[in-house]
Amino acid sequence: MRKTTQTTIAAVLGMAGFLLASGAYAAPQASSAIERLEGRVKTLDDLATATQGDLEELAAVAWENRNAIEAEVTRSIEASKSEWLRAYSAIRQALAKPKTQTGGGQ
């Protein structure tokens, strides 16, 4: 149960932090709401008792910036996909190189 609680808190605060970092939360009121929540939320009970105003403020800004949020998430996914494809291609090339035989003649 403790691990689930920590994961839930981390997910909620992590999403808020991601949105702030992505630039979607340019509005000062949202930034301050996130900071207030991060300062107060240490347990699941804290999360449950967070002021409704803070949560509503975050939800409103997220809704207003939903297109920017979606664009940032898409950009992040595409960047990761490109990195994986480059790595995969490099691995395939390395595996496709003919192995040279050393020594041995007849």
C-alpha positions as CSV (number, residue, x, y, z in Angstrom):
1,M,0.0,0.0,0.0
2,R,2.8,2.4,0.8
3,K,4.4,1.9,-2.6
4,T,1.1,2.7,-4.3
5,T,0.7,5.8,-2.2
6,Q,4.1,7.1,-3.2
7,T,3.5,6.3,-6.8
8,T,0.2,8.1,-6.8
9,I,1.7,11.2,-5.2
10,A,4.7,11.1,-7.6
11,A,2.4,10.8,-10.6
12,V,0.2,13.7,-9.6
13,L,3.1,16.0,-8.8
14,G,5.2,14.7,-11.7
15,M,2.4,15.5,-14.2
16,A,2.1,19.0,-12.8
17,G,5.9,19.4,-13.0
18,F,6.0,18.1,-16.6
19,L,3.3,20.6,-17.6
20,L,5.1,23.4,-15.9
21,A,8.4,22.5,-17.6
22,S,6.7,22.1,-21.0
23,G,5.8,25.8,-21.0
24,A,2.1,25.0,-20.9
25,Y,1.8,26.6,-17.5
26,A,3.1,30.0,-18.4
27,A,0.3,31.5,-16.3
28,P,1.7,32.7,-13.0
29,Q,-1.4,31.6,-11.1
30,A,-0.8,28.0,-12.2
31,S,2.8,28.0,-11.3
32,S,2.1,29.3,-7.8
33,A,-0.6,26.7,-7.4
34,I,1.8,23.9,-8.3
35,E,4.4,25.3,-5.9
36,R,1.8,25.4,-3.1
37,L,0.8,21.8,-3.8
38,E,4.4,20.5,-4.0
39,G,5.1,22.2,-0.6
40,R,2.1,20.6,1.1
41,V,1.6,17.2,-0.5
42,K,3.7,14.6,1.2
43,T,1.1,11.9,1.8
44,L,-2.1,10.7,0.0
45,D,-4.1,12.3,2.8
46,D,-2.4,15.6,2.0
47,L,-3.4,15.2,-1.7
48,A,-6.9,14.5,-0.7
49,T,-7.1,17.6,1.4
50,A,-5.4,19.9,-1.1
51,T,-7.6,22.9,-1.5
52,Q,-10.1,22.5,-4.2
53,G,-9.2,26.0,-5.4
54,D,-5.6,24.9,-6.2
55,L,-6.8,21.9,-8.1
56,E,-9.4,23.8,-10.0
57,E,-6.8,26.4,-10.9
58,L,-4.5,23.8,-12.3
59,A,-7.4,22.1,-14.2
60,A,-8.5,25.4,-15.7
61,V,-5.0,26.3,-16.9
62,A,-4.5,22.8,-18.3
63,W,-7.8,23.0,-20.2
64,E,-6.9,26.4,-21.6
65,N,-3.5,25.2,-22.7
66,R,-4.6,21.7,-23.8
67,N,-3.3,22.2,-27.4
68,A,0.1,23.3,-26.2
69,I,0.2,20.4,-23.8
70,E,-0.7,17.9,-26.6
71,A,1.9,19.4,-28.9
72,E,4.6,19.1,-26.3
73,V,3.7,15.5,-25.5
74,T,3.6,14.7,-29.2
75,R,7.0,16.4,-29.7
76,S,8.5,14.5,-26.8
77,I,7.2,11.1,-28.2
78,E,8.5,11.9,-31.7
79,A,11.9,12.8,-30.3
80,S,12.1,9.6,-28.4
81,K,11.0,7.6,-31.4
82,S,13.7,9.2,-33.5
83,E,16.4,8.4,-31.0
84,W,15.3,4.7,-30.8
85,L,15.2,4.4,-34.6
86,R,18.7,5.8,-34.8
87,A,20.0,3.4,-32.2
88,Y,18.2,0.5,-33.9
89,S,19.7,1.4,-37.2
90,A,23.2,1.6,-35.8
91,I,22.8,-1.8,-34.1
92,R,21.6,-3.4,-37.4
93,Q,24.5,-1.9,-39.3
94,A,26.9,-3.2,-36.7
95,L,25.4,-6.7,-36.9
96,A,25.4,-6.6,-40.7
97,K,29.1,-5.9,-41.1
98,P,31.0,-9.0,-42.3
99,K,33.2,-10.5,-39.7
100,T,36.8,-10.7,-40.8
101,Q,38.7,-13.9,-40.2
102,T,42.0,-13.7,-38.6
103,G,44.8,-16.2,-39.3
104,G,44.0,-19.7,-40.2
105,G,44.9,-20.5,-43.9
106,Q,45.3,-24.0,-45.1
